């Protein structure tokens, strides 16, 4: 096999992995933004509902229909608070942020490798392969909707 042929194969692998690393980095960052936004909005709604329920409870005598509305509001606030805890949005956002940073690091390694002589590039690609395999195993899943959005942005 010729040196030119080897370089072409290495270059092809390098560019495919670089593209995938960019897509994965962007997908995890978009997932982080989505989860943080959900966490914030859910938190704001819960705070508002509990504030209204608490203030109304302290207020004057309530009519029967107001008591029912207050009870439903309090129940809804409790359910949303439970969902916020159960869904672990903040924790999941943090995991996606770490995964995105990991893919960014590999992307930069691959970009650097693309500037090196072919002999040095091979070793860098092996290092990147190990890092990409580890990230693929340890990273949380990205929703199809978010990943498709990342693919469109990366074109």
Secondary structure, DSSP 8 states (H G I E B T S, - for coil): --HHHHHHHHHHHHHHHHHHHHHHHHHHHHHHHHHHHHHHHHHHHHHHHHHHHHHHHHSS---HHHHHHHHHHHHHHHHHHHHHHHHTHHHHHHHHHHHHHHHHHHHHHHHHHTTS-HHHHHHHHHHHHHHHHHHHHHS----HHHHHHHHHHT-
